[in-house]
Amino acid sequence: MPPKKNPLKLNKLQLRTLALTQVLANEPSLAQKDDATGNVTIAELPHVHGNHVHIGGFTVSSRDASGFSNPAVWVALRRKGLVADDDGGYGVTLTADGVAYDTGLNEKFIEQSDH
């Protein structure tokens, strides 16, 4: 039997935010992996400018990235064990579970940046 999609019942905004954070976690210049735990720390989340935000080499609409600035999203992701408690900085640490969670969205709303 295949694994259940979205077993933690994340809402759409939480799924989009997690998917974008996973993309950031794969950018070596932006993220640092702890080999012992599997957690990945992203020092700083990108900021929206105009109608979009740059996530690594991709451009994402500001609407899709709105969860970055929504504290309730981070509380929910932390409660579900996908994000570790932060140290009060501007970044985020994905747990190993957060890195591995299948959002089903990674390819849907990301396009290569032309600037």
C-alpha positions in Angstrom: 0.0 0.0 0.0 1.5 3.4 -1.0 2.1 5.9 1.8 -0.8 8.3 2.6 -0.5 11.7 1.0 -0.1 14.5 3.5 -0.3 12.3 6.6 0.1 15.3 9.0 -2.8 17.1 7.4 -1.0 20.3 6.6 -3.1 23.0 5.1 -2.3 24.5 1.7 -0.2 27.4 3.1 1.7 25.1 5.4 2.4 22.7 2.5 3.6 25.6 0.2 5.8 27.0 2.9 7.4 23.6 3.7 8.0 22.9 0.0 9.7 26.2 -0.5 11.8 25.7 2.7 12.8 22.3 1.3 14.0 23.9 -1.9 16.1 26.4 0.2 17.5 23.5 2.2 18.9 22.0 -1.0 20.9 25.2 -1.8 24.4 24.7 -0.5 25.1 28.4 -0.3 22.0 29.0 1.9 21.7 25.9 4.1 23.9 23.9 6.4 23.1 20.2 7.1 23.9 18.6 10.4 25.0 15.1 9.4 24.4 13.7 12.9 20.7 14.7 13.1 19.7 15.2 9.4 18.4 18.7 10.3 19.1 21.5 7.8 19.5 25.1 9.0 18.7 27.9 6.6 20.4 31.1 8.0 18.0 33.6 6.5 14.7 33.3 4.7 14.3 35.3 1.5 12.3 38.5 1.4 9.5 39.3 -1.1 10.2 42.1 -3.5 7.4 43.2 -5.9 5.2 40.3 -6.8 7.8 37.5 -6.3 10.6 36.1 -4.2 13.8 34.4 -5.3 14.4 30.9 -3.8 17.8 29.8 -4.9 17.8 29.9 -8.7 14.0 30.0 -8.9 11.3 32.7 -8.9 8.2 32.2 -6.8 5.1 34.4 -6.6 4.8 36.4 -3.4 1.4 34.7 -2.8 3.0 31.3 -2.7 5.7 32.5 -0.4 3.4 34.3 2.0 3.9 31.6 4.7 7.4 32.8 5.3 6.1 35.8 7.1 3.2 34.1 8.9 4.1 33.1 12.4 1.1 30.7 12.7 2.6 28.6 9.8 5.9 28.2 11.7 4.1 27.3 14.9 2.1 24.6 13.1 5.2 23.2 11.4 7.1 23.2 14.7 4.2 21.5 16.5 4.1 18.7 13.9 7.9 18.1 14.2 8.9 19.4 10.8 10.7 22.5 12.0 13.0 22.7 15.1 12.7 25.4 17.7 14.7 28.4 16.5 17.2 30.5 18.4 15.4 33.8 17.8 17.2 34.4 14.5 15.7 35.1 11.1 16.3 31.6 9.7 14.7 28.2 10.2 15.8 24.7 10.9 14.0 21.8 9.1 14.1 18.6 11.0 15.0 15.4 9.2 11.3 14.7 9.0 10.7 18.1 7.5 13.4 17.6 4.9 11.8 14.2 4.0 8.1 15.2 4.1 6.5 14.7 0.6 4.4 17.9 0.0 3.6 17.0 -3.5 4.2 20.6 -4.5 7.9 20.9 -5.2 7.5 21.1 -9.0 4.1 22.9 -9.2 4.9 26.6 -8.6 8.6 27.1 -9.2 10.1 28.4 -12.4 13.7 29.3 -13.3 14.5 32.9 -12.6 15.5 35.2 -15.5 17.1 37.8 -13.2 
